[in-house]
């Protein structure tokens, strides 16, 4: 069986370290995992209950369909001001609607993140885990992947070149495959 994993990057920047991290994850995914990156979270309107009441806009429909088609989620998040980027939080808010019918319900997930700071994305990942409780995403707790000083490990072409880091990311993805199997029983 091949796990269909939806990759979500919490940054719009083309040269984002987290986008580079997701590209590396696609390359390093174990044989039983296929990661497809959803590139449309920047198209989601800001969550607004009035807009929702009129019906999900097409970008929201596409996002929810991508979530529904996935066995699991891999989220690559930057950390902005000690937290989750608004773009990513907005996507979670849309995917969780309507109440009780979250598109995320029961989906296993892993979080990875890269930053230029020394703490990696510890606070952003912690914040995401809190949101995941409300929307019923089953976040893998260990192993964690917090890439600090990303600018030293990702080159100007956006390639994760540090072999030790690539091996660590590969190990996280292998553990994630086991986590998905456990959650999907």
C-alpha positions in Angstrom: 0.0 0.0 0.0 1.2 3.5 -0.8 0.2 6.3 1.6 -1.1 9.4 -0.2 0.2 12.3 1.8 -0.9 15.9 1.3 2.0 18.3 1.8 1.1 21.8 3.0 3.7 24.6 3.1 2.9 27.5 5.4 4.9 30.0 3.4 4.2 31.7 0.1 7.7 32.8 -0.6 9.2 30.9 -3.6 12.6 30.7 -1.9 11.1 29.7 1.4 13.2 27.3 3.5 10.0 25.4 4.3 9.2 25.0 0.6 12.8 23.6 0.2 12.2 21.3 3.1 9.0 20.0 1.5 10.8 19.4 -1.8 13.4 17.4 0.1 10.6 15.4 1.8 9.1 14.6 -1.6 12.6 13.3 -2.6 13.2 11.4 0.6 9.8 9.8 1.1 9.9 6.1 1.8 8.7 3.7 -1.0 5.3 3.4 0.7 4.6 7.1 0.7 3.7 9.6 -2.1 3.7 13.3 -1.1 1.7 15.6 -3.2 2.2 19.3 -2.4 -0.9 21.5 -2.3 0.1 24.9 -3.6 -3.1 26.7 -3.3 -3.3 27.9 0.3 -2.4 31.4 -0.8 -5.6 31.4 -2.8 -7.8 30.8 0.2 -9.7 33.9 1.2 -9.5 35.0 4.8 -11.9 32.9 6.8 -15.2 34.7 7.2 -18.4 33.1 8.4 -20.5 35.2 6.0 -18.5 33.9 3.1 -18.8 30.3 4.4 -22.6 30.8 4.8 -22.8 31.7 1.1 -21.0 28.4 0.2 -17.3 27.5 0.0 -15.4 29.5 -2.6 -13.7 27.3 -5.3 -10.2 27.5 -3.7 -11.7 26.3 -0.4 -13.5 23.5 -2.2 -10.2 22.4 -3.9 -8.4 22.5 -0.5 -11.1 20.4 1.2 -11.1 17.9 -1.7 -7.3 17.5 -1.5 -7.5 16.9 2.2 -10.3 14.3 1.8 -8.3 12.5 -0.9 -5.2 12.2 1.3 -4.4 9.5 3.8 -2.3 11.9 5.9 -0.9 15.4 6.1 2.7 16.7 6.1 3.0 20.3 7.2 6.1 22.4 6.8 5.8 25.5 8.9 7.9 28.6 9.4 7.7 30.4 12.7 6.5 34.0 12.6 6.7 36.0 15.9 6.7 32.8 18.0 3.8 31.3 16.2 2.1 29.8 13.2 1.9 32.0 10.0 -1.5 33.5 9.5 -1.7 31.8 6.1 -1.4 28.4 7.6 -3.8 29.1 10.5 -6.3 30.4 7.9 -6.0 27.1 5.9 -6.7 25.1 9.1 -9.7 27.3 9.9 -11.2 26.7 6.4 -10.5 23.0 6.5 -12.1 22.6 9.9 -15.5 23.9 8.8 -18.4 23.4 9.2 -18.3 22.5 12.9 -18.3 18.7 13.5 -17.5 18.0 9.8 -13.8 18.9 9.7 -12.1 17.8 6.5 -9.2 17.1 8.8 -11.1 14.7 11.1 -9.0 11.6 11.9 -6.1 12.5 9.6 -2.7 11.6 10.8 -0.1 14.4 10.4 3.5 15.2 10.8 5.0 18.6 11.3 8.4 19.8 10.1 9.8 23.2 10.0 12.8 25.3 9.1 14.0 28.7 10.3 17.1 30.8 10.4 16.9 31.0 14.2 18.4 28.6 16.7 15.1 27.2 18.0 13.9 25.9 14.7 10.1 26.2 14.6 9.5 24.9 18.1 6.8 27.4 19.1 5.0 27.2 15.7 4.9 23.5 15.9 3.5 23.6 19.5 0.9 26.1 18.4 -0.1 23.8 15.5 -0.5 20.9 17.8 -2.9 22.9 19.9 -5.1 23.6 16.8 -4.9 20.0 15.8 -6.7 19.0 19.0 -9.7 21.1 18.0 -9.9 19.9 14.4 -9.1 16.2 15.3 -5.8 15.8 13.5 -3.7 13.1 15.0 -0.2 14.7 15.1 2.8 12.4 15.4 4.6 13.4 18.6 8.0 11.9 18.0 10.4 12.1 16.3 10.3 15.9 15.9 12.0 17.7 13.0 13.1 21.3 13.8 15.6 22.6 11.4 17.5 25.5 13.0 19.9 27.7 11.0 18.3 26.5 7.8 20.4 28.9 5.8 23.4 26.8 6.6 21.8 23.6 5.4 19.8 24.8 2.4 21.7 26.2 -0.6 20.8 29.2 -2.8 19.1 26.8 -5.2 16.7 25.7 -2.5 18.3 22.2 -2.0 18.7 20.7 1.4 22.3 19.7 1.0 23.4 18.7 4.5 23.5 14.9 4.5 23.0 14.6 8.3 19.8 16.7 8.0 18.6 14.8 5.0 19.1 11.5 6.9 17.1 12.9 9.9 14.3 14.0 7.6 14.2 10.6 6.0 14.0 9.0 9.4 11.1 11.2 10.3 9.3 10.3 7.1 9.9 6.6 7.8 8.5 7.0 11.3 5.6 9.0 9.8 4.7 6.0 7.6 4.5 3.8 10.7 2.3 6.5 12.4 -0.1 6.6 9.5 -0.5 2.8 9.5 -1.2 2.9 13.3 -3.7 5.7 12.9 -5.5 4.2 9.9 -6.2 0.8 11.6 
